[in-house]
Amino acid sequence: MNDLGEIQSTQRPFNLLGGGNPARIPEVESRFRLAIEQLVRQDGNFEHFIGHYDGPQGNLLFRQSIAELLKKECGWPVEADNIAVTNGSQESFFILFNLFAGEHDDNQFRRILLPLTPEYIGYFDAGLGQDLFRTYRPKIEHLGPHRFKYRVDFDNLTVAADVGALCVSRPTNPTGNVLTDAELEQLRQLAAEHNVPLLIDGAYGLPFPNIVFSQATPMWDDNTIVCLSLSKIGLPGVRTGIVVANTQVTQAIRGANAILNLAPS
């Protein structure tokens, strides 16, 4: 990531060609600018933004707004306490991977199961321990000339005793593969049967930013952790990750935030 900061400090023109960089759309940026201008014009808002810490779980009004949005758009039974804010999706997974995998108090070493690869390369260094991941190759369905789809190979997928959580990105980064509702439901059932959570990385997915071009339904329940981000809607600089989970998990994230950041910005 060093090159991103270095090149932007020069006066030379450049194009951000990395797949994770959201396009700058002037019409969208003008909407964001207007919204921010309206916020800071209201008495006390600017001073609060720069002069106060939010709580370590994130700004309460923001969390309430996200919960209301998810209720309205997805029908999920969530409240503000089911929402935790982090300084970006990468930090969300750093906390979650080290919460559910690695060395535990019972002297057991647990791993994150990636049921479908290729997967996001950014996960690789997110663990504090070695050999944090257990991975499985996909089934490859050939759909026609130059067209194929990765599918979870449930015939060979095993949730071993040392698995602490299952994790998928939807859409998968970098392939763009979107797990079907049926595949996600089967993974959800597997996770529940083995009493481990299912982590869904929705940084590009549902319900926002919704960079999905196939039929897909957003899914969440008490044993599912959905991670969202504001980056791909055009706000990568604000570094805002959103975790939707049961309150035991959001309280653990709150504790991690208090240690790592005092509070997410």
TAJO-V247236 format. One record per residue. N is the residue number from 1. RES is the residue in one small letter. SS is DSSP state (2 for helix, 1 for strand, 0 for the rest). BURIAL is I if it has 24 or more other C-alpha atoms within 12 Angstrom, else O. D_CENTER is the distance of its C-alpha to the mean C-alpha in Angstrom with 1 decimal. Layout:
n->N res->RES ss->SS burial->BURIAL d_center->D_CENTER
n->N res->RES ss->SS burial->BURIAL d_center->D_CENTER
This chain:
n->1 res->m ss->0 burial->O d_center->18.8
n->2 res->n ss->2 burial->O d_center->22.3
n->3 res->d ss->2 burial->O d_center->23.7
n->4 res->l ss->2 burial->O d_center->21.5
n->5 res->g ss->2 burial->O d_center->23.1
n->6 res->e ss->2 burial->O d_center->26.5
n->7 res->i ss->2 burial->O d_center->27.0
n->8 res->q ss->2 burial->O d_center->26.1
n->9 res->s ss->0 burial->O d_center->28.8
n->10 res->t ss->0 burial->O d_center->31.4
n->11 res->q ss->0 burial->O d_center->33.5
n->12 res->r ss->0 burial->O d_center->33.1
n->13 res->p ss->0 burial->O d_center->31.4
n->14 res->f ss->0 burial->O d_center->28.3
n->15 res->n ss->0 burial->O d_center->25.8
n->16 res->l ss->0 burial->O d_center->22.1
n->17 res->l ss->0 burial->O d_center->21.9
n->18 res->g ss->0 burial->O d_center->18.7
n->19 res->g ss->0 burial->O d_center->16.4
n->20 res->g ss->0 burial->O d_center->13.4
n->21 res->n ss->0 burial->O d_center->15.7
n->22 res->p ss->0 burial->I d_center->15.7
n->23 res->a ss->0 burial->O d_center->19.4
n->24 res->r ss->0 burial->O d_center->21.3
n->25 res->i ss->0 burial->O d_center->22.9
n->26 res->p ss->2 burial->O d_center->25.8
n->27 res->e ss->2 burial->O d_center->25.9
n->28 res->v ss->2 burial->O d_center->22.3
n->29 res->e ss->2 burial->O d_center->22.8
n->30 res->s ss->2 burial->O d_center->26.0
n->31 res->r ss->2 burial->O d_center->24.3
n->32 res->f ss->2 burial->O d_center->21.9
n->33 res->r ss->2 burial->O d_center->25.0
n->34 res->l ss->2 burial->O d_center->27.0
n->35 res->a ss->2 burial->O d_center->24.5
n->36 res->i ss->2 burial->O d_center->24.3
n->37 res->e ss->2 burial->O d_center->28.1
n->38 res->q ss->2 burial->O d_center->28.6
n->39 res->l ss->2 burial->O d_center->26.5
n->40 res->v ss->2 burial->O d_center->28.4
n->41 res->r ss->2 burial->O d_center->31.7
n->42 res->q ss->0 burial->O d_center->31.4
n->43 res->d ss->0 burial->O d_center->33.4
n->44 res->g ss->0 burial->O d_center->31.6
n->45 res->n ss->2 burial->O d_center->28.1
n->46 res->f ss->2 burial->O d_center->28.3
n->47 res->e ss->2 burial->O d_center->29.9
n->48 res->h ss->2 burial->O d_center->27.3
n->49 res->f ss->2 burial->O d_center->24.4
n->50 res->i ss->2 burial->O d_center->26.2
n->51 res->g ss->2 burial->O d_center->28.2
n->52 res->h ss->0 burial->O d_center->26.3
n->53 res->y ss->0 burial->O d_center->23.4
n->54 res->d ss->0 burial->I d_center->21.0
n->55 res->g ss->0 burial->I d_center->20.4
n->56 res->p ss->0 burial->I d_center->18.0
n->57 res->q ss->0 burial->I d_center->15.7
n->58 res->g ss->0 burial->I d_center->15.6
n->59 res->n ss->0 burial->I d_center->18.1
n->60 res->l ss->2 burial->O d_center->19.6
n->61 res->l ss->2 burial->O d_center->20.4
n->62 res->f ss->2 burial->I d_center->17.0
n->63 res->r ss->2 burial->I d_center->15.6
n->64 res->q ss->2 burial->O d_center->18.5
n->65 res->s ss->2 burial->O d_center->18.0
n->66 res->i ss->2 burial->I d_center->14.4
n->67 res->a ss->2 burial->I d_center->15.9
n->68 res->e ss->2 burial->O d_center->18.8
n->69 res->l ss->2 burial->O d_center->16.9
n->70 res->l ss->2 burial->I d_center->15.0
n->71 res->k ss->2 burial->O d_center->18.5
n->72 res->k ss->2 burial->O d_center->20.2
n->73 res->e ss->2 burial->O d_center->18.1
n->74 res->c ss->2 burial->O d_center->16.8
n->75 res->g ss->0 burial->O d_center->19.4
n->76 res->w ss->0 burial->I d_center->17.0
n->77 res->p ss->0 burial->O d_center->19.1
n->78 res->v ss->0 burial->I d_center->17.0
n->79 res->e ss->0 burial->I d_center->18.4
n->80 res->a ss->2 burial->I d_center->17.4
n->81 res->d ss->2 burial->I d_center->17.5
n->82 res->n ss->2 burial->I d_center->14.6
n->83 res->i ss->1 burial->I d_center->12.3
n->84 res->a ss->1 burial->I d_center->11.4
n->85 res->v ss->1 burial->I d_center->10.8
n->86 res->t ss->1 burial->I d_center->10.0
n->87 res->n ss->0 burial->I d_center->11.3
n->88 res->g ss->0 burial->I d_center->8.3
n->89 res->s ss->2 burial->I d_center->4.9
n->90 res->q ss->2 burial->I d_center->7.5
n->91 res->e ss->2 burial->I d_center->9.1
n->92 res->s ss->2 burial->I d_center->6.6
n->93 res->f ss->2 burial->I d_center->7.0
n->94 res->f ss->2 burial->I d_center->10.5
n->95 res->i ss->2 burial->I d_center->11.3
n->96 res->l ss->2 burial->I d_center->10.1
n->97 res->f ss->2 burial->I d_center->11.8
n->98 res->n ss->2 burial->I d_center->14.8
n->99 res->l ss->2 burial->I d_center->15.0
n->100 res->f ss->2 burial->I d_center->15.4
n->101 res->a ss->0 burial->I d_center->17.0
n->102 res->g ss->1 burial->I d_center->19.8
n->103 res->e ss->1 burial->O d_center->23.0
n->104 res->h ss->0 burial->O d_center->23.5
n->105 res->d ss->0 burial->O d_center->26.4
n->106 res->d ss->0 burial->O d_center->28.1
n->107 res->n ss->0 burial->O d_center->28.4
n->108 res->q ss->0 burial->O d_center->26.2
n->109 res->f ss->1 burial->I d_center->23.8
n->110 res->r ss->1 burial->I d_center->20.7
n->111 res->r ss->1 burial->I d_center->18.3
n->112 res->i ss->1 burial->I d_center->15.0
n->113 res->l ss->1 burial->I d_center->16.0
n->114 res->l ss->1 burial->I d_center->14.6
n->115 res->p ss->1 burial->I d_center->16.7
n->116 res->l ss->1 burial->I d_center->16.6
n->117 res->t ss->1 burial->I d_center->17.2
n->118 res->p ss->0 burial->I d_center->17.1
n->119 res->e ss->0 burial->I d_center->13.4
n->120 res->y ss->0 burial->I d_center->11.3
n->121 res->i ss->2 burial->O d_center->13.9
n->122 res->g ss->2 burial->O d_center->11.8
n->123 res->y ss->2 burial->I d_center->11.1
n->124 res->f ss->0 burial->O d_center->14.9
n->125 res->d ss->0 burial->O d_center->15.7
n->126 res->a ss->0 burial->I d_center->13.0
n->127 res->g ss->0 burial->I d_center->15.5
n->128 res->l ss->0 burial->O d_center->18.7
n->129 res->g ss->0 burial->O d_center->20.8
n->130 res->q ss->0 burial->O d_center->22.0
n->131 res->d ss->0 burial->O d_center->21.5
n->132 res->l ss->0 burial->I d_center->18.2
n->133 res->f ss->1 burial->I d_center->17.3
n->134 res->r ss->1 burial->I d_center->19.3
n->135 res->t ss->1 burial->I d_center->18.9
n->136 res->y ss->1 burial->I d_center->20.7
n->137 res->r ss->1 burial->O d_center->22.1
n->138 res->p ss->0 burial->I d_center->21.7
n->139 res->k ss->1 burial->O d_center->24.5
n->140 res->i ss->1 burial->O d_center->25.3
n->141 res->e ss->1 burial->O d_center->26.8
n->142 res->h ss->1 burial->O d_center->29.1
n->143 res->l ss->1 burial->O d_center->29.3
n->144 res->g ss->1 burial->O d_center->32.0
n->145 res->p ss->0 burial->O d_center->33.0
n->146 res->h ss->0 burial->O d_center->30.0
n->147 res->r ss->1 burial->O d_center->27.6
n->148 res->f ss->1 burial->O d_center->25.6
n->149 res->k ss->1 burial->O d_center->22.6
n->150 res->y ss->1 burial->I d_center->20.7
n->151 res->r ss->1 burial->I d_center->20.8
n->152 res->v ss->0 burial->I d_center->20.0
n->153 res->d ss->0 burial->O d_center->23.3
n->154 res->f ss->0 burial->O d_center->23.8
n->155 res->d ss->0 burial->O d_center->27.4
n->156 res->n ss->0 burial->O d_center->26.5
n->157 res->l ss->0 burial->I d_center->23.2
n->158 res->t ss->0 burial->O d_center->24.0
n->159 res->v ss->0 burial->I d_center->22.1
n->160 res->a ss->0 burial->I d_center->24.2
n->161 res->a ss->0 burial->O d_center->25.1
n->162 res->d ss->0 burial->I d_center->23.2
n->163 res->v ss->1 burial->I d_center->19.7
n->164 res->g ss->1 burial->I d_center->17.6
n->165 res->a ss->1 burial->I d_center->14.5
n->166 res->l ss->1 burial->I d_center->13.5
n->167 res->c ss->1 burial->I d_center->10.3
n->168 res->v ss->1 burial->I d_center->9.8
n->169 res->s ss->1 burial->I d_center->8.0
n->170 res->r ss->0 burial->I d_center->9.5
n->171 res->p ss->0 burial->I d_center->11.1
n->172 res->t ss->0 burial->I d_center->11.5
n->173 res->n ss->0 burial->I d_center->11.5
n->174 res->p ss->0 burial->O d_center->14.4
n->175 res->t ss->0 burial->O d_center->16.5
n->176 res->g ss->0 burial->I d_center->15.1
n->177 res->n ss->0 burial->I d_center->16.0
n->178 res->v ss->0 burial->I d_center->14.8
n->179 res->l ss->0 burial->I d_center->15.4
n->180 res->t ss->0 burial->I d_center->18.1
n->181 res->d ss->2 burial->O d_center->18.1
n->182 res->a ss->2 burial->O d_center->20.7
n->183 res->e ss->2 burial->I d_center->18.8
n->184 res->l ss->2 burial->I d_center->15.8
n->185 res->e ss->2 burial->O d_center->18.4
n->186 res->q ss->2 burial->O d_center->20.2
n->187 res->l ss->2 burial->I d_center->17.2
n->188 res->r ss->2 burial->I d_center->16.8
n->189 res->q ss->2 burial->O d_center->20.5
n->190 res->l ss->2 burial->I d_center->20.5
n->191 res->a ss->2 burial->I d_center->18.0
n->192 res->a ss->2 burial->O d_center->20.1
n->193 res->e ss->2 burial->O d_center->23.3
n->194 res->h ss->0 burial->O d_center->22.4
n->195 res->n ss->0 burial->O d_center->21.1
n->196 res->v ss->0 burial->I d_center->17.7
n->197 res->p ss->1 burial->I d_center->14.2
n->198 res->l ss->1 burial->I d_center->12.1
n->199 res->l ss->1 burial->I d_center->8.4
n->200 res->i ss->1 burial->I d_center->6.8
n->201 res->d ss->1 burial->I d_center->4.0
n->202 res->g ss->0 burial->I d_center->5.1
n->203 res->a ss->0 burial->I d_center->4.9
n->204 res->y ss->0 burial->I d_center->8.5
n->205 res->g ss->0 burial->I d_center->9.2
n->206 res->l ss->0 burial->I d_center->10.5
n->207 res->p ss->0 burial->I d_center->11.8
n->208 res->f ss->0 burial->I d_center->11.0
n->209 res->p ss->0 burial->I d_center->11.5
n->210 res->n ss->0 burial->I d_center->12.9
n->211 res->i ss->0 burial->I d_center->13.8
n->212 res->v ss->0 burial->I d_center->15.2
n->213 res->f ss->0 burial->O d_center->18.9
n->214 res->s ss->0 burial->O d_center->19.7
n->215 res->q ss->0 burial->O d_center->20.1
n->216 res->a ss->0 burial->I d_center->16.9
n->217 res->t ss->0 burial->I d_center->16.3
n->218 res->p ss->0 burial->I d_center->13.2
n->219 res->m ss->0 burial->I d_center->13.5
n->220 res->w ss->0 burial->I d_center->13.0
n->221 res->d ss->0 burial->I d_center->15.6
n->222 res->d ss->0 burial->I d_center->16.5
n->223 res->n ss->0 burial->I d_center->15.5
n->224 res->t ss->1 burial->I d_center->12.1
n->225 res->i ss->1 burial->I d_center->8.9
n->226 res->v ss->1 burial->I d_center->6.4
n->227 res->c ss->1 burial->I d_center->3.0
n->228 res->l ss->1 burial->I d_center->4.3
n->229 res->s ss->1 burial->I d_center->6.1
n->230 res->l ss->0 burial->I d_center->9.9
n->231 res->s ss->2 burial->I d_center->10.5
n->232 res->k ss->2 burial->I d_center->11.3
n->233 res->i ss->2 burial->I d_center->13.4
n->234 res->g ss->0 burial->I d_center->15.5
n->235 res->l ss->0 burial->I d_center->14.7
n->236 res->p ss->2 burial->O d_center->13.3
n->237 res->g ss->2 burial->O d_center->16.0
n->238 res->v ss->2 burial->O d_center->15.0
n->239 res->r ss->0 burial->I d_center->12.0
n->240 res->t ss->0 burial->I d_center->10.1
n->241 res->g ss->1 burial->I d_center->6.7
n->242 res->i ss->1 burial->I d_center->6.9
n->243 res->v ss->1 burial->I d_center->6.9
n->244 res->v ss->1 burial->I d_center->9.3
n->245 res->a ss->0 burial->I d_center->11.5
n->246 res->n ss->0 burial->I d_center->15.2
n->247 res->t ss->2 burial->I d_center->17.0
n->248 res->q ss->2 burial->O d_center->17.7
n->249 res->v ss->2 burial->I d_center->14.2
n->250 res->t ss->2 burial->I d_center->13.7
n->251 res->q ss->2 burial->I d_center->17.1
n->252 res->a ss->2 burial->I d_center->16.2
n->253 res->i ss->2 burial->I d_center->13.3
n->254 res->r ss->2 burial->I d_center->16.1
n->255 res->g ss->2 burial->I d_center->18.4
n->256 res->a ss->2 burial->I d_center->16.4
n->257 res->n ss->2 burial->I d_center->15.9
n->258 res->a ss->2 burial->O d_center->19.6
n->259 res->i ss->2 burial->O d_center->20.4
n->260 res->l ss->2 burial->O d_center->18.3
n->261 res->n ss->0 burial->O d_center->18.4
n->262 res->l ss->0 burial->O d_center->20.7
n->263 res->a ss->0 burial->I d_center->18.3
n->264 res->p ss->0 burial->I d_center->15.3
n->265 res->s ss->0 burial->I d_center->16.9
